Amino acid sequence: MPVAVIKLGSSIVAEESGELRLSVVARICEEVAAMHRSGIDVVVVTSGAIARGVHLLDLPVRPSAIEALQAASAVGQGRLYRTYDELLRERGIQSAQVLLTFFDMSVRTHYVNARRTLRKLLEWRIVPVINENDTTTTDEISFGDNDFLAAQVAVLTGAELLLLLTDTGGLYTADPRLEVAAELVEEVSDAETLAALDVGHSMSPLGSGGMRSKVVAAEMAASAGIPTVIASGLEAGVLGRAWAGERTGTLFTPQPVRHSSFKLWLKYAKPTRGTVTIDDGAARALRDGGTSLLPVGIVDVQGAFDAGEAVEVRGGGPVPIGKGICNYSAAELRRVMGMKSAAVREVLPRATEEAVHRDYFVLS
């Protein structure tokens, strides 16, 4: 069955005070149920656990200390999911709570296991309600208000649509709250369109994201061939219009050159542990020839990493060339960098020829 991933930001789930926007969440759950009844599998990615905790604890502002954020999330998460569960059950829909962390996305075995679990839930016609496990992680609490997580889930499930719901009408030429002349961008089909825009970092008092994180998430999903819409979750009927392909918010069209799920995971989810600098010839071969990176083209190695970890690959310019899984540890690579393959085999007889194989490398 076709899959739609619907992401609700903190500004949709809660007021600035942290009080639940029950009527908004209920209306979106009604639209989710209608899609589900029509034969569409729906995955809900929700923010708002910290916002709910802040309100329930009667805190004056969102905390800044990690332990306070985690405690607020621990209070708010159960209450938040219970709301979704009750609203969906009232509409005849079974739901499941799924809590994920950046670790689950960055470790390949965890990533694959999460994909299997989500696919089984959808096979059983259950609506997963996904949030970050803020209580046990420090990485994800400030990471894009779940936008990146929603994009990863869209890739994991092979979704036909990613819908990012926010409290603005979509992506504008400038921040509409600051510039009265800002205009809605109806469609983004290339990087040049984004380069001309002022995509800022502004966020709600109880959220951790902003329009920039939504744009990055949309670009990621579009790279996987998934149409992505950024739209207002405060407008009734937005789910149905977006699924039907009607004009609503900002559409990011699927890109013609699509990456495999592995390379998307590598590009967006796998953290780097070091940096490898290469010469101009190797840089051209990676960019234009799609070749593997050999030790002979490496001029510098920074960081401490083991074989099998990801490294950033840089040339002489300010922009990284890409990211890849290195077949050598940092110590081994320093011993053989600049050497031709025959010399490498003399120093490290069991080493593979490629420092980074082309199948495990992705351009920036």
C-alpha positions as CSV (number, residue, x, y, z in Angstrom):
1,M,0.0,0.0,0.0
2,P,1.2,3.6,-0.5
3,V,2.7,5.3,2.5
4,A,2.5,8.9,3.7
5,V,4.7,10.3,6.5
6,I,3.1,13.2,8.4
7,K,5.2,15.2,10.7
8,L,3.8,17.6,13.3
9,G,6.1,20.2,14.8
10,S,5.9,21.5,18.3
11,S,4.1,24.7,17.1
12,I,1.3,22.5,15.8
13,V,1.0,20.2,18.8
14,A,1.2,22.9,21.5
15,E,0.6,26.6,22.1
16,E,3.5,28.8,23.0
17,S,2.6,28.2,26.6
18,G,2.9,24.4,26.1
19,E,-0.8,23.8,26.4
20,L,-1.9,21.1,24.0
21,R,-3.7,22.2,20.8
22,L,-6.2,19.5,21.2
23,S,-8.6,20.7,18.5
24,V,-5.7,20.9,16.0
25,V,-4.3,17.4,16.9
26,A,-7.8,15.9,16.8
27,R,-8.6,17.3,13.4
28,I,-5.3,16.0,12.0
29,C,-6.0,12.6,13.5
30,E,-9.4,12.7,11.8
31,E,-7.6,13.4,8.5
32,V,-5.1,10.6,9.2
33,A,-8.0,8.2,9.8
34,A,-9.7,9.2,6.6
35,M,-6.4,8.5,4.6
36,H,-6.0,5.2,6.4
37,R,-9.6,4.2,5.6
38,S,-9.0,5.0,1.9
39,G,-6.1,2.5,1.8
40,I,-3.1,4.7,2.5
41,D,-0.6,3.6,5.2
42,V,0.1,6.6,7.4
43,V,3.1,7.2,9.7
44,V,2.9,10.1,12.2
45,V,6.1,11.7,13.4
46,T,5.4,14.1,16.3
47,S,7.3,16.7,18.3
48,G,5.9,18.2,21.5
49,A,7.0,15.9,24.3
50,I,9.2,18.6,25.9
51,A,6.6,21.3,25.3
52,R,3.9,19.1,27.0
53,G,6.3,18.4,29.9
54,V,7.1,22.1,30.3
55,H,3.4,22.9,30.5
56,L,2.5,20.0,32.9
57,L,5.4,21.0,35.2
58,D,4.3,24.6,35.0
59,L,7.8,25.7,34.0
60,P,8.0,29.4,33.0
61,V,10.1,28.8,29.9
62,R,11.6,25.9,28.0
63,P,14.7,24.8,29.9
64,S,18.2,25.0,28.4
65,A,20.0,22.4,30.5
66,I,20.1,18.9,28.9
67,E,19.0,17.1,32.1
68,A,16.0,19.5,32.5
69,L,15.0,18.9,28.9
70,Q,15.2,15.2,29.4
71,A,13.1,15.3,32.5
72,A,10.5,17.5,30.8
73,S,10.4,15.0,28.0
74,A,10.0,12.1,30.4
75,V,6.9,13.8,31.9
76,G,5.4,14.9,28.5
77,Q,6.0,11.9,26.3
78,G,3.6,9.4,27.8
79,R,0.8,12.0,28.0
80,L,1.4,13.1,24.4
81,Y,1.2,9.6,23.0
82,R,-1.9,8.8,25.0
83,T,-3.6,11.7,23.3
84,Y,-2.8,10.3,19.9
85,D,-3.7,6.8,20.9
86,E,-7.1,7.9,22.2
87,L,-7.9,10.1,19.3
88,L,-7.0,7.4,16.8
89,R,-8.8,4.6,18.7
90,E,-12.0,6.8,18.7
91,R,-11.7,6.7,14.9
92,G,-11.2,2.9,14.7
93,I,-7.4,3.1,14.2
94,Q,-4.8,1.1,16.1
95,S,-1.6,2.9,16.8
96,A,1.9,2.1,18.2
97,Q,4.3,4.2,20.0
98,V,7.8,4.2,18.5
99,L,10.7,6.1,20.1
100,L,13.9,6.5,18.1
101,T,17.2,8.1,18.6
102,F,20.0,9.4,16.4
103,F,21.9,6.3,17.4
104,D,19.2,4.2,15.8
105,M,19.7,6.1,12.6
106,S,23.5,6.3,12.6
107,V,24.2,2.6,13.3
108,R,23.4,0.6,10.2
109,T,22.1,-2.5,12.0
110,H,19.8,-0.4,14.1
111,Y,18.6,1.5,11.0
112,V,17.7,-1.8,9.2
113,N,16.0,-3.2,12.3
114,A,13.9,0.0,12.6
115,R,12.9,-0.3,9.0
116,R,11.8,-3.9,9.5
117,T,9.7,-3.0,12.6
118,L,8.0,0.0,10.8
119,R,7.2,-2.1,7.8
120,K,5.7,-4.9,9.9
121,L,3.5,-2.3,11.8
122,L,2.3,-1.0,8.4
123,E,1.7,-4.5,7.2
124,W,-0.6,-5.0,10.2
125,R,-2.4,-1.7,9.3
126,I,-1.2,0.0,12.5
127,V,-0.3,3.7,12.5
128,P,3.1,4.3,14.1
129,V,3.4,7.4,16.2
130,I,7.1,8.2,16.3
131,N,9.0,10.6,18.4
132,E,12.7,11.1,19.4
133,N,13.6,9.4,22.7
134,D,14.7,12.6,24.2
135,T,14.8,11.1,27.7
136,T,17.9,9.0,26.9
137,T,19.7,10.9,24.2
138,T,21.6,14.2,24.1
139,D,22.2,14.4,20.4
140,E,18.6,14.6,19.2
141,I,17.0,17.1,21.6
142,S,18.4,20.1,19.5
143,F,18.3,18.3,16.2
144,G,15.7,20.0,13.9
145,D,12.5,19.4,15.8
146,N,12.2,15.9,14.3
147,D,12.4,17.1,10.7
148,F,15.5,15.0,10.0
149,L,13.9,12.0,11.7
150,A,10.7,12.4,9.6
151,A,12.8,12.4,6.4
152,Q,14.7,9.3,7.6
153,V,11.4,7.6,8.3
154,A,10.1,8.5,4.9
155,V,13.1,6.9,3.3
156,L,12.9,3.8,5.7
157,T,9.3,3.2,4.7
158,G,9.6,4.0,1.0
159,A,7.0,6.7,1.4
160,E,5.2,8.3,-1.5
161,L,4.8,11.6,0.4
162,L,6.5,13.4,3.3
163,L,4.3,16.2,4.7
164,L,6.0,18.6,7.2
165,L,3.4,20.5,9.1
166,T,4.3,23.8,10.7
167,D,2.6,27.0,11.8
168,T,3.4,28.9,8.6
169,G,2.0,28.4,5.1
170,G,5.3,26.9,3.7
171,L,8.6,28.2,2.6
172,Y,8.7,32.0,1.9
173,T,11.2,34.2,0.1
174,A,12.0,35.6,3.6
175,D,10.6,35.2,7.1
176,P,7.0,36.3,6.7
177,R,6.9,37.3,10.4
178,L,9.6,39.9,9.7
179,E,9.1,40.8,6.1
180,V,5.6,41.8,5.1
181,A,6.5,41.5,1.4
182,A,7.7,37.9,1.7
183,E,6.0,35.6,-0.9
184,L,5.2,31.9,-0.7
185,V,7.5,29.7,-2.8
186,E,5.1,27.2,-4.3
187,E,7.7,24.8,-5.7
188,V,11.4,24.0,-5.3
189,S,12.9,21.8,-8.0
190,D,16.6,22.7,-7.8
191,A,19.4,24.1,-5.6
192,E,19.4,27.4,-7.4
193,T,15.9,28.2,-6.1
194,L,17.0,27.7,-2.5
195,A,20.2,29.7,-3.0
196,A,18.2,32.8,-3.7
197,L,16.1,32.5,-0.5
198,D,16.6,33.7,3.1
199,V,16.1,30.4,4.9
200,G,16.5,31.3,8.5
201,H,16.7,29.5,11.8
202,S,13.8,31.1,13.6
203,M,11.8,28.7,15.8
204,S,9.0,28.7,18.3
205,P,9.7,29.2,22.0
206,L,8.9,25.5,22.7
207,G,10.4,23.9,19.6
208,S,14.0,23.1,18.5
209,G,13.7,23.4,14.8
210,G,13.2,26.1,12.2
211,M,12.6,26.5,8.5
212,R,16.2,25.6,7.6
213,S,15.9,22.1,9.2
214,K,12.7,21.5,7.3
215,V,14.4,22.5,4.0
216,V,17.3,20.1,4.7
217,A,14.8,17.3,5.5
218,A,12.8,18.1,2.3
219,E,16.0,18.0,0.2
220,M,16.9,14.6,1.8
221,A,13.6,13.1,1.0
222,A,13.6,14.6,-2.5
223,S,17.0,13.0,-3.1
224,A,15.3,9.6,-2.4
225,G,12.6,10.4,-4.9
226,I,10.0,11.3,-2.3
227,P,7.8,14.4,-2.9
228,T,7.9,16.6,0.2
229,V,5.5,19.4,1.2
230,I,6.0,22.0,3.8
231,A,2.6,23.4,4.8
232,S,0.5,24.8,7.6
233,G,-0.9,22.2,9.9
234,L,-3.5,24.8,11.1
235,E,-5.4,24.6,7.8
236,A,-8.2,22.0,7.6
237,G,-7.9,19.5,4.9
238,V,-4.2,19.9,4.3
239,L,-3.4,16.2,4.4
240,G,-5.9,15.3,1.7
241,R,-4.8,18.2,-0.5
242,A,-1.2,17.4,-0.2
243,W,-1.8,13.7,-1.0
244,A,-3.9,14.6,-4.0
245,G,-1.2,16.8,-5.4
246,E,-3.2,20.0,-5.0
247,R,-1.3,23.3,-4.5
248,T,-0.7,23.7,-0.7
249,G,2.4,25.1,0.9
250,T,5.7,24.4,-0.8
251,L,6.4,21.3,-2.8
252,F,9.9,19.9,-3.1
253,T,9.8,17.8,-6.2
254,P,11.7,14.5,-6.4
255,Q,15.2,14.7,-7.8
256,P,16.0,12.9,-11.1
257,V,19.2,11.4,-9.7
258,R,18.3,9.3,-6.8
259,H,20.5,7.8,-4.1
260,S,20.1,4.3,-2.7
261,S,18.8,4.1,0.9
262,F,22.3,3.1,2.0
263,K,23.9,6.3,0.5
264,L,21.2,8.5,2.0
265,W,21.9,6.9,5.4
266,L,25.6,7.5,4.8
267,K,25.1,11.1,3.7
268,Y,22.6,12.3,6.3
269,A,22.7,9.9,9.3
270,K,26.2,8.4,9.7
271,P,28.4,10.7,11.8
272,T,32.0,11.3,10.6
273,R,35.0,10.5,12.9
274,G,37.7,12.2,10.9
275,T,38.8,14.0,7.8
276,V,40.8,12.8,4.8
277,T,42.3,15.5,2.5
278,I,43.0,14.4,-1.1
279,D,44.9,15.9,-4.1
280,D,43.3,17.5,-7.1
281,G,43.6,14.4,-9.3
282,A,41.8,12.2,-6.7
283,A,39.2,15.0,-6.2
284,R,38.4,15.1,-10.0
285,A,38.2,11.3,-10.1
286,L,35.7,11.2,-7.3
287,R,33.6,14.0,-8.6
288,D,33.6,13.2,-12.3
289,G,34.6,9.6,-12.6
290,G,32.7,7.9,-9.8
291,T,35.9,6.0,-8.8
292,S,37.1,4.7,-5.5
293,L,39.6,6.6,-3.4
294,L,43.0,5.0,-3.2
295,P,45.7,5.8,-0.7
296,V,47.9,7.4,-3.4
297,G,45.6,10.3,-3.6
298,I,45.5,11.1,0.1
299,V,47.7,14.0,1.4
300,D,46.5,14.4,5.0
301,V,44.5,12.5,7.6
302,Q,42.9,14.2,10.6
303,G,41.2,12.6,13.6
304,A,41.2,9.2,15.3
305,F,38.9,6.6,13.6
306,D,38.8,2.9,13.1
307,A,38.3,0.9,9.9
308,G,34.6,0.9,9.0
309,E,33.9,4.4,10.3
310,A,32.8,7.3,8.2
311,V,35.2,10.1,7.2
312,E,34.7,13.4,5.5
313,V,36.7,13.7,2.3
314,R,38.0,17.2,1.4
315,G,40.0,18.7,-1.4
316,G,41.7,22.1,-1.5
317,G,38.4,24.1,-1.5
318,P,36.2,25.1,1.4
319,V,33.4,22.7,0.6
320,P,33.7,19.0,1.4
321,I,33.8,16.6,-1.6
322,G,31.8,13.9,0.2
323,K,31.7,11.3,2.9
324,G,32.7,7.6,2.8
325,I,33.3,4.5,4.9
326,C,37.0,4.1,5.3
327,N,38.6,0.7,5.0
328,Y,41.6,1.8,7.1
329,S,42.0,3.1,10.6
330,A,43.5,6.6,10.9
331,A,46.8,5.2,12.1
332,E,47.0,2.8,9.1
333,L,46.0,5.5,6.6
334,R,48.7,7.8,7.9
335,R,51.3,5.1,7.2
336,V,50.2,4.5,3.6
337,M,48.8,7.8,2.4
338,G,50.5,8.9,-0.9
339,M,51.6,5.4,-1.7
340,K,50.7,3.4,-4.8
341,S,48.9,0.1,-4.3
342,A,52.0,-2.1,-4.6
343,A,53.8,-0.1,-1.8
344,V,50.6,-0.2,0.3
345,R,50.5,-4.1,0.1
346,E,54.1,-4.2,1.3
347,V,53.3,-2.1,4.4
348,L,49.8,-3.6,5.0
349,P,49.7,-7.0,3.3
350,R,46.1,-7.7,4.2
351,A,44.7,-4.2,3.4
352,T,42.2,-3.7,0.6
353,E,43.3,-1.6,-2.4
354,E,40.7,1.1,-1.8
355,A,40.8,3.5,1.1
356,V,37.1,4.3,0.4
357,H,35.3,2.1,-2.1
358,R,33.0,4.0,-4.5
359,D,30.0,1.9,-3.3
360,Y,30.5,3.3,0.2
361,F,31.1,7.0,-0.8
362,V,28.6,9.7,-1.5
363,L,29.2,13.2,-2.8
364,S,28.2,16.2,-0.7
